[in-house]
Amino acid sequence: MKDWMFFILFIIVGLGMLGVGFYYMHKEKDDPESVKIYRVFSIIGAVLTIAAILMKFVL
């Protein structure tokens, strides 16, 4: 039960970071420094989501 709760929590947080990063990256597309920050934020969200899926279903 605890494993599923952590899995769902990491999926929600990872997808949230990914979505928010893409949203603000598109919104602030004229500011290169902001785009770089939001791109890193989106990458962290994607890595968190992929890691949660891999840890739950592969390992």
C-alpha angles and dihedrals in degrees: 000000000000091000092056092048091053091045093052092044093052092045092051093046094044095048090044092053091046093050096044091047092053092045096052093039088059093042094051096038093134094061110071094195092054091047090054092051094047091045090057089046090052093048091052089051092050092048091049092051094047092046091052092051093046094047093049102043107022105037 
